[in-house]
């Protein structure tokens, strides 16, 4: 198993999906909000209606860990607890995607991801 990078990356995704849900529950945030916002990062797929380069750029912008981690750090650093559930929902979406094998996109076509090239 340790010689299968795809499996390791999917397991890693499952780990931060689970962690984000545990932290969400610990924060006593409303579950309806998670249900409403969970798929919101996928709106950035609409860039593919223009072309693959714009689509992959927008998709990757919304699907890299930098955004939700920065949002969580801002939430803690600036004492803005209302941002924490959004960061955790975003992180849970990314973990779920990685767990299912969806990765960051190359500018060739939608199915060409970093998890398929690993």
Secondary structure, 3 states (H helix, E strand, C coil): CCCCHHHHHHHHHHHHHHHHHHHHHHCCCCHHHHHHHCCHHHHHHHHHHCCHHHHHHHHHHHHCHHHHHHHHHHHHHCCCHHHHHHHHHHHHHHHHHHHHCCCCECCCCCCCEHHHHC
